[in-house]
Amino acid sequence: MQERSSVVELANSLRVELKRYPIDGKLPSSRALVERYRVSPVTVSRALAQLSAEGLVVTRPGAGAFRARPRADAQPPGDTSWQEVALSADASAEPVPRAVDASGVLVTLAAPPPGVVEFNSGYLHPGLQPERAMAAALARAGRRPGAWGRPPVEGLPELRAWFARGLGETASAADVLVTAGGQSALSCALRALAPPGAPVLVESPTYPGMLAIARAAGLRPVPVPADDDGVRPDLLAAAFAATGARVFVCQPLFQNPTGAVLASERRPEVLRIAREAGAFIIEDDFARRLVHEDAGEVPEPLAALDRDGVVVHVGSLTKVASPSLRVGMLAARGPVLERLRAIHVVENFFVPRPLQETALELVGSPAWSRHLRTVAAELKIRRDTMAAALRLHLPELALPYVPSGGYHMWPRLPEDADEAALAAAALRAGVAVAPGRPYYCAEPPAGRLRLSFAGVAGTAEITEGVRRLRTACDEILRS
């Protein structure tokens, strides 16, 4: 059983048991709870911490845990209706309202109830994360001289150099800024390159987190259709000409959500089109280390082909390691790098040094290459399992493209299917999926689901999740 599920179940059991104790009554010791419920000491500690946060338990160091006194009746809330006026007072003066819609991101961050199969996860399952290697790296990092000191605002030179080595022969550490993950890097890049109200060209469909960043900054996302070979250059050129946009955001490698790879013949064309438009390309290279074992040769980043400073490159260690290893990077050439640096410093000051030192220890260890090989092999197995299960049990969900990297499928629903209703029915059946609508900044051409195979425990759970999705489809598609 997953640790998170064990904590929830133990906390629920202790809530019931607490009713038998008087106020200030002492609970059994942690050792007794471990033996009674057959869980780990960590699970007991986390369950008690949960009850303490709820005000049900008080822990006293050296004495144990006790039933807490009931809290006094809370005072009625004040009147916050004035905030509606304050938050919208300047909306009429803004070219594009700065609405913040995080629903598309929260779908992939929210933990479903225990027992629900996670086809909506945006991260590797804990069993695929290099937890031992990260723990060892963290321990070694903590012993480094000055590990808790203030780092350079641009990032540790060694880490910047490591990131730069993946960007071609002409890139150097001086071109790189270390950021607090890829999301922070995207936010910094969009703020640096486009003023409020400006159009920003995006692939359609695209990553909802980027759309949320753009809209929160008052930018206007404009969709550019893509196919199995990535964004279409003819439509990209037309979009630049029609909108006057100066920024195009793309994921050329294992695009989220389609999994497409920008074709080799299109790559120089996309760079040329942006250069002639006097525009920047923000290259979100989030999946470079999520290559499947059978992918073959992976194309270089667009940044490696760019000599004119067109590309602002975004990368991260988070997806391939852990949600909590929030270490990413921005790379750029020319005057734009100073603007990126200024915005990064204003927003974050710097990425905590212990986290950077841990990242350095991790990627420099022999365990790192072993982890990448394990992930490549496991993702291929999971991808093949999901594709086979979908084709066997859900043939009405069209699956024209199977990716060779990343961690998700992008099946198309039948024309009359309601994706929101299907997602709700799937959750009732015990499987969490991500509906496709948040991945579009305009009306989608068809209903879709994004199904992740990275956040589950293994192939048996994938097969079970598809079986449950079959149940949901029977409820919705045949009603």
C-alpha positions in Angstrom: 0.0 0.0 0.0 1.2 3.5 -0.7 2.4 5.5 2.2 -0.1 8.3 1.6 -3.0 5.8 1.6 -1.7 4.2 4.9 -1.6 7.7 6.5 -5.1 8.5 5.5 -6.5 5.1 6.7 -4.7 5.3 10.1 -5.8 8.9 10.6 -9.4 7.8 10.0 -9.1 4.9 12.4 -7.6 7.2 15.1 -10.4 9.7 14.7 -12.9 7.0 15.6 -10.8 5.7 18.4 -10.3 9.2 19.9 -14.0 9.2 20.9 -13.3 6.6 23.6 -10.7 8.8 25.3 -11.5 11.6 27.8 -10.2 15.1 27.1 -6.4 15.1 27.8 -6.5 11.3 27.7 -3.3 9.8 26.5 -3.2 7.8 23.3 -1.2 4.6 23.0 2.5 5.0 22.3 3.8 5.2 18.8 5.3 1.8 19.2 2.0 0.4 20.2 0.2 2.0 17.2 2.8 0.5 14.9 2.2 -3.0 16.2 -1.6 -2.7 16.4 -2.1 -1.3 12.9 1.0 -2.9 11.2 2.3 0.3 9.7 5.6 2.0 9.8 6.7 4.6 12.4 6.7 7.2 9.7 3.0 6.5 9.0 2.1 6.8 12.7 4.0 10.1 12.9 2.3 11.6 9.9 -1.1 10.4 10.9 -0.7 12.0 14.4 0.6 15.2 12.7 -2.5 15.2 10.6 -4.8 14.9 13.6 -2.7 17.6 15.4 -3.2 20.0 12.5 -7.0 19.3 12.7 -6.9 20.2 16.4 -7.9 16.7 17.6 -4.6 15.7 19.1 -1.9 17.5 21.1 1.6 16.0 21.1 3.9 16.7 24.0 7.6 16.0 23.5 8.7 13.1 25.7 5.2 12.5 27.0 3.2 11.3 24.0 0.0 12.2 22.2 -3.2 13.3 24.0 -6.8 14.0 23.0 -7.1 17.8 22.6 -9.7 20.0 24.2 -12.4 21.0 21.8 -11.9 24.3 20.2 -14.1 27.2 21.2 -16.8 28.1 18.7 -15.3 30.0 15.9 -16.3 33.6 15.4 -18.5 34.2 12.3 -16.5 35.3 9.3 -16.4 39.0 8.4 -17.8 40.5 5.2 -15.3 40.0 2.4 -17.6 41.1 -0.4 -15.7 44.3 -0.8 -12.9 42.3 -2.4 -14.9 41.7 -5.6 -14.8 45.5 -6.2 -11.1 45.8 -5.3 -10.0 42.9 -7.5 -12.0 44.0 -10.5 -11.5 47.8 -10.2 -8.8 48.0 -12.8 -10.1 45.3 -15.1 -11.6 47.9 -17.5 -8.2 49.5 -17.9 -6.4 46.3 -18.7 -6.2 45.1 -22.4 -6.6 41.5 -21.2 -8.1 40.7 -17.7 -5.5 38.9 -15.5 -7.7 35.9 -14.7 -5.9 33.1 -12.9 -7.4 29.7 -13.7 -5.4 26.9 -12.2 -7.9 24.2 -12.8 -5.9 22.5 -15.5 -2.8 22.4 -13.3 -4.6 21.3 -10.2 -6.0 18.3 -12.0 -2.5 16.9 -12.2 -1.4 18.0 -8.7 -4.4 16.9 -6.7 -4.1 13.6 -4.9 -7.2 11.4 -5.6 -8.9 9.5 -2.7 -7.3 6.2 -1.6 -7.9 3.4 -4.0 -8.3 5.6 -7.1 -6.0 4.8 -10.0 -4.0 8.0 -10.9 -4.2 8.5 -14.7 -4.0 12.2 -14.0 -0.6 12.5 -12.4 2.0 14.9 -13.7 4.9 13.2 -12.0 6.6 9.8 -11.6 5.2 7.3 -9.1 7.3 7.3 -5.9 8.5 3.8 -7.0 10.1 5.3 -10.1 11.7 8.2 -8.3 15.4 7.9 -7.3 14.5 8.2 -3.6 17.6 6.5 -2.2 19.9 8.4 -4.6 18.3 11.7 -3.7 18.5 10.9 0.0 22.2 10.1 -0.4 22.8 13.3 -2.5 21.0 15.4 0.1 23.2 13.9 2.9 26.4 14.6 0.9 25.2 18.1 0.0 24.6 18.9 3.6 28.2 18.1 4.4 29.6 20.4 1.7 31.4 23.5 3.0 29.1 26.5 2.8 26.1 24.3 1.9 23.7 26.7 3.8 25.4 29.9 2.6 23.9 32.3 0.0 24.5 31.1 -3.5 25.1 33.3 -6.5 21.8 34.7 -7.8 22.4 33.1 -11.2 23.0 29.7 -9.6 26.0 27.6 -8.7 28.6 27.7 -11.5 29.0 23.9 -11.6 25.2 23.4 -11.9 24.9 26.1 -14.6 27.8 24.4 -16.5 26.1 21.0 -16.2 22.8 22.4 -17.7 24.8 24.2 -20.5 26.4 20.9 -21.6 23.0 19.8 -22.9 22.5 22.8 -25.1 25.2 22.3 -27.8 28.8 23.2 -28.3 28.3 26.9 -28.3 26.5 27.1 -25.0 28.3 28.0 -21.7 27.5 28.4 -18.0 27.3 32.1 -18.6 24.1 31.6 -20.7 22.3 29.7 -17.9 20.2 30.8 -14.9 19.2 28.2 -12.3 15.5 28.5 -11.4 13.0 27.1 -8.9 11.7 24.5 -11.4 10.3 24.7 -14.9 7.1 26.5 -14.0 9.0 29.4 -12.4 11.3 29.5 -15.5 8.3 29.7 -17.8 6.7 32.5 -15.7 10.0 34.5 -15.8 10.4 34.1 -19.5 6.8 35.2 -20.4 7.1 38.2 -18.1 10.4 39.2 -19.6 9.4 38.8 -23.3 5.8 40.1 -23.5 4.1 43.1 -22.0 0.5 42.9 -20.6 -2.1 42.7 -23.4 0.3 41.3 -26.0 -0.5 38.2 -28.0 1.5 35.1 -27.4 1.5 32.2 -29.9 1.1 28.7 -28.4 0.8 25.2 -29.7 -2.7 23.9 -29.8 -3.3 21.9 -27.7 -0.7 22.9 -25.1 0.3 22.7 -21.4 -2.4 24.3 -19.2 0.1 25.6 -16.7 1.7 27.8 -19.4 -1.8 29.1 -20.4 -2.4 29.9 -16.8 0.9 31.8 -16.5 0.1 33.8 -19.7 -3.4 34.8 -18.6 -2.3 35.7 -15.1 0.3 38.1 -16.7 -2.5 39.7 -18.8 -1.2 38.1 -22.1 -3.5 36.8 -24.9 -2.7 33.2 -25.9 -3.2 32.6 -29.7 -3.4 29.0 -30.8 -1.3 27.6 -33.6 -2.5 24.1 -34.7 0.0 21.2 -34.5 -0.1 17.7 -35.9 1.9 14.5 -35.3 5.1 16.2 -36.5 4.7 19.2 -34.2 3.6 22.8 -34.9 2.8 23.5 -38.6 5.2 26.1 -39.9 2.8 27.5 -42.5 0.2 28.3 -39.8 2.9 29.6 -37.5 4.0 32.1 -40.1 0.4 33.1 -40.7 -0.2 33.6 -37.0 2.9 35.9 -36.6 1.8 37.9 -39.6 -1.8 38.2 -38.4 -1.1 39.0 -34.7 2.2 40.8 -34.7 3.2 38.5 -31.8 6.8 38.5 -30.6 6.8 35.3 -28.6 6.0 31.6 -29.5 5.9 29.0 -26.7 6.5 25.4 -27.8 7.5 22.0 -26.6 9.4 20.5 -29.5 10.1 17.2 -27.7 7.3 14.8 -26.5 4.8 17.7 -26.4 2.3 17.9 -23.6 -0.3 16.6 -24.2 0.1 15.1 -27.7 3.6 13.5 -27.2 4.6 14.7 -30.6 8.2 15.5 -31.6 8.8 18.5 -33.9 10.1 16.9 -37.2 13.7 17.5 -38.1 12.8 19.3 -41.3 10.5 21.7 -39.5 13.0 22.7 -36.9 15.1 25.1 -39.0 11.9 26.4 -40.6 10.4 27.3 -37.2 13.6 29.1 -36.2 13.7 31.0 -39.5 10.0 32.1 -39.2 10.5 33.4 -35.7 13.7 35.2 -36.6 12.0 36.9 -39.6 9.2 38.0 -37.4 11.6 39.5 -34.9 10.2 37.1 -32.3 11.5 34.8 -29.5 10.8 31.1 -29.1 10.4 29.9 -25.6 11.4 26.2 -25.8 9.9 24.2 -22.9 12.2 21.1 -22.9 10.5 19.4 -20.0 10.6 15.8 -21.2 14.2 15.5 -22.5 15.0 13.0 -19.8 11.8 11.0 -20.1 12.9 9.2 -23.3 11.5 5.7 -23.8 13.9 2.8 -24.3 12.9 2.4 -28.0 12.9 6.0 -28.9 16.0 5.9 -31.1 18.1 9.1 -31.6 16.5 12.1 -29.9 16.9 15.5 -31.7 18.9 18.3 -30.1 17.1 21.2 -28.5 16.2 24.1 -30.7 18.6 26.1 -28.6 21.5 24.0 -30.0 20.5 25.1 -33.6 20.1 28.8 -32.7 23.0 31.2 -33.1 21.0 34.4 -33.1 19.5 34.4 -29.7 16.0 33.5 -30.9 15.5 30.7 -28.4 14.9 31.1 -24.6 15.4 27.5 -23.4 13.6 26.1 -20.3 14.6 22.8 -18.7 14.0 21.1 -15.3 15.1 18.1 -13.2 11.7 17.9 -11.5 9.8 15.6 -13.9 12.5 12.9 -14.0 13.4 13.0 -10.3 10.8 14.3 -7.8 8.1 16.9 -7.5 10.1 18.4 -4.6 13.4 18.7 -6.5 12.3 22.0 -7.9 15.5 22.8 -9.8 15.2 24.1 -13.3 17.0 26.4 -15.7 16.7 29.3 -18.2 19.2 29.7 -21.0 19.4 32.6 -23.5 21.9 34.7 -25.4 22.1 38.4 -25.8 20.5 41.3 -23.9 17.4 39.3 -23.1 19.5 37.3 -20.6 20.0 40.3 -18.3 16.2 41.0 -18.4 15.5 37.3 -17.5 18.1 37.6 -14.7 16.5 40.8 -13.3 13.0 39.3 -13.2 14.3 36.0 -11.7 16.1 37.9 -8.9 13.1 40.1 -8.1 10.8 37.2 -7.9 13.0 34.6 -6.2 16.3 36.2 -5.1 17.9 32.8 -5.7 17.2 29.0 -5.5 18.1 27.7 -2.1 21.7 26.5 -2.1 21.1 23.1 -0.4 18.7 22.2 -3.2 21.2 23.2 -5.8 24.0 21.3 -4.0 21.7 18.2 -3.8 21.0 18.5 -7.6 24.7 18.6 -8.3 25.4 15.6 -6.1 22.6 13.7 -7.7 23.4 14.3 -11.4 27.1 13.7 -10.7 26.6 10.3 -9.1 26.6 6.9 -10.9 23.1 6.4 -9.6 21.8 9.1 -12.0 22.6 7.3 -15.2 21.2 4.1 -13.8 18.0 5.9 -12.9 17.6 7.4 -16.4 18.0 3.9 -17.9 15.4 2.5 -15.4 12.9 5.2 -16.2 13.4 4.8 -20.0 12.7 1.0 -19.7 9.8 1.3 -17.3 8.0 4.1 -19.2 8.2 2.0 -22.4 6.6 -1.0 -20.7 3.9 1.2 -19.2 3.2 3.0 -22.5 2.9 -0.3 -24.3 0.6 -1.7 -21.6 -1.7 1.3 -21.7 -1.8 1.4 -25.5 -2.7 -2.3 -25.7 -5.3 -2.0 -23.0 -7.0 1.0 -24.6 -7.1 -0.7 -28.1 -8.5 -3.9 -26.6 -11.0 -2.6 -24.1 -11.8 0.9 -25.4 -11.6 0.8 -29.2 -14.0 3.7 -29.5 -11.3 6.0 -28.1 -9.1 6.8 -31.1 -5.4 6.5 -30.4 -3.7 7.5 -33.6 -0.3 8.4 -32.1 1.7 6.5 -29.5 4.6 8.7 -28.2 8.2 7.5 -27.8 8.8 9.8 -24.8 7.0 11.5 -22.0 4.4 9.9 -19.8 0.9 10.2 -21.2 -1.6 9.3 -24.0 -4.0 11.6 -25.7 -7.0 9.6 -27.0 -9.8 11.3 -28.9 -13.4 10.7 -27.7 -16.3 9.9 -30.0 -18.1 12.9 -31.4 -21.1 12.8 -29.1 -19.1 12.2 -25.9 -19.1 14.7 -23.0 -15.5 14.7 -21.7 -16.4 16.5 -18.4 -19.1 13.9 -17.8 -16.8 11.1 -18.7 -14.1 12.4 -16.3 -16.7 12.6 -13.5 -17.9 9.1 -14.3 -14.4 7.8 -14.3 -13.7 9.1 -10.8 -16.9 7.4 -9.6 -15.5 4.2 -11.1 -12.2 4.6 -9.3 -9.9 6.1 -11.9 -8.8 9.8 -12.2 -8.3 11.2 -15.7 -7.6 14.7 -17.0 -10.2 16.1 -19.4 -8.8 17.7 -22.6 -10.5 21.1 -22.5 -8.0 22.9 -20.3 -5.3 22.1 -22.9 -6.8 24.5 -25.5 -6.9 28.3 -25.4 -9.8 28.3 -27.9 -12.6 25.9 -28.7 -11.2 22.3 -29.1 -11.8 20.4 -32.3 -12.8 17.2 -30.4 -13.2 15.8 -27.0 -10.0 14.4 -25.5 -8.6 12.8 -22.3 -5.0 12.9 -21.1 -4.1 9.6 -19.5 -0.8 9.4 -17.6 1.0 6.1 -17.1 3.8 7.5 -14.9 2.0 8.1 -11.6 0.7 4.5 -11.1 2.4 1.7 -9.3 2.9 -0.6 -12.3 1.3 -2.4 -15.3 -1.3 -4.2 -13.2 -2.7 -0.8 -12.1 -2.7 0.4 -15.7 -4.8 -2.5 -16.7 -7.2 -2.1 -13.8 -7.5 1.7 -14.5 -8.4 1.0 -18.2 -11.0 -1.6 -17.0 -12.5 1.1 -14.7 -12.5 3.6 -17.5 -14.4 1.1 -19.6 -17.1 1.1 -16.9 -17.3 4.9 -17.0 -17.5 4.9 -20.8 -20.3 2.3 -20.7 -22.2 4.7 -18.3 -21.7 7.8 -20.4 -21.4 6.8 -24.0 -24.4 4.4 -24.0 -26.7 6.5 -21.9 
